[in-house]
């Protein structure tokens, strides 16, 4: 684990946890999962309260989701070309759009914890597509509850082995994300082939 992270969480506590989860939902490169693991570990030692860590992480994530949704809703058409200017971001946006189109609210839910790297892009896509805000919020909050419970819970349960847990969690997250992306591409290809066959008929 990054050496400075425990000190940062110890010094700033819940504030840094909430800020980190907020920023992560806006696609900024911050170690939100690691911060939650660290916060969870501090709850095991009694340095931080479990309810405060979980509540702060959840509040930051929910506010970040709402901010991302609002950005997409207000300026989705203007933001898309800027995002597409970078190939990696364009690819992430395309995958997020596919997830929302295929799964709807369930796609929002899954992007909070199962394929969390897509989460910020799903926020923008959902806003730009004018998904009902109440529906978006319901699915997003449910997903964030899973995300926070997983990482804070793992940090608390395995506080003595936090470095190993962080490494395993990162590996598993990458495998799951790759699997979902591959599945999404397969579904998209199948749909495209069906459309092509219909045109030929």
N, C-alpha and C positions, 0 to 999 in steps of 0.2 A: 504494500500500500504506500501511497505517497507519504513521505515522512512528515511533511508539514500539516497534513490533514487533521490528525488528532489534536494538535495544538490549536488549530483554528477553531475546531468545534468546541474544545474545552474553554477557549477564551470568549467566544461569541455565542455559544450554545444554540438555542432554538432559532435565534435571528438568522444565523448563517445557514441553518438547515432550510428554513422557509425561503430565504433569498435564492439559495442554490436550486431548489426544486422549481421555483418560479422561473428563473432564467433558463433552466433546461427545457422548459415547455415552449420557449421562444427560439429553440435551436441553437442556443449559445453553448459552446463547448465547456461545460462545467461538470465536475464529477458527482452528480446528484446521487447516484446509487451508492457510491463510496461514502458520501457524507451521511446518508441514512444508515448505512451499516455501522459507521463510527458512532453516530448518535445512539443507535440501538445498543452498542457495546457499553456506552457510558451509562445507559439506564441499568445495565446489569451490575455496575459498580456503585450505583446510587448517586453518581455525580449529576445526572439529569433525570427528570421525571419522565416515565414512559408516555403518559398522556400528553405532555408538553411536546416531546419529540415527534410523536405520531401526528398530533394536531397541527404542529407547525409545518411539518412536511406536507401534510394534506392540504392545508390552507394555501401554501405557496404554489403547489401543483394546480389546484383548482383555479386560483387567480391567474396563473400563467396560461392555462387552457382557455380561459375566458378572454384574455388579452390576445392570444393567437387567433381565436375565432373572430374577434372583433376586427383585427387587422385584415383577415380574409374577407369578411363581410363588407367592410368599407372600401378596401382597395385591392381586392383579389385580382381584378383585370389588370391593374397597373403593376402589381407586384410580380405576376407570373413571368413577364419577359425578363425582369431583372434576375429572378431566381434561375430561370432557364439559361441564363448567360454562363452559368457554371455547370459543367456536365454532371458532376456528382449530385448537386442540388436538384438539377432538372430530373435526374433519375429517381431521386428520393420523392420528389413531388409527384412524378408519374405513378410510382408504386403506391403512394398515399391515396391518389385519386382512384386507382384501381381498387384499393381496399374499401374505400367509402362506397364506390359504385356497386361493388359486389356484395358487401356485407352491411352497409348502412350503419345503423347505430351500433351493431355488434362489432363492426370494424373500428369504430371509435373506442369501444371498450377494450378490444384486443391490443390496440396501439398504445394503451397506457402502460401495459406491463409485459405482454408477450412479445411484441415487436416495438418496444419503446423508442428505438431510434426514429421510427416513422411518426411518432406522436406529434411533434411540433408541426410537421407537414400536413398531417391529418386535420389539425386545428385550422390551418389556413384553408385547406380544401373544403372542409365542412362549412366554414364561414362564407367562402366564395360561392359555394353551391346553395347558399341560403337554407341549409338544413335548419329545421325548427330549433331555436335556441334551447328551449326547455328539454327537448329530446336529446340534443347534443349534451347538455349539462348532466342529465340523468345518467347517460351512458359513460360520460367522462368521469364523473364523480365515483361511479361504481368501479371503474377501472383503476382510478387513482387509489382507491381504498385497498385494492388488491396489491398494487405496486408498493405502497407504503407499508402495508402489513408484512409483505414478503421480506423487504430489505431491513426494516427496523426489527422485525421478529428474528431474522437470521443473525443480525448484529447482536441482539440481546442473548439469543440462545447459544451462540458460539463465540462469545466475547474473547475467550482465550485463544481462539484460532482465527481471528478476524482477517489476517492476511490471506490464509488459505481459502476462507469463505469468499472473499472478494475476488480472488482469481477464478475460482470455480463458477461463481455467479456470472462473471464476465464471459467465460467460455460458453456456458449454457445459453446465455442470452444471444450470443453470436450464432450459435448453432440453430436456435429456434428462429431467429430472424431470417437466416439463410433459407431455412425450410419453408417458412411462410412466403417469402419472396418467390422461391421456385414454384410453389404451389399456385401463387397468384399469376405468374407468367404462364403456367400450364393452362389455367382456366381461361386466361385471355386469349391464348393461341387457339384453344378449342372453340371458343366463341367466334373468333375471326374466321376459322376454317368453316364453321357452320354458315356464317353469313356469305362466304364466298360460294359455297355449294348452292345456297338458295338463289344467288344471283345467276348462276349458270343454268339453273332450271328455268 
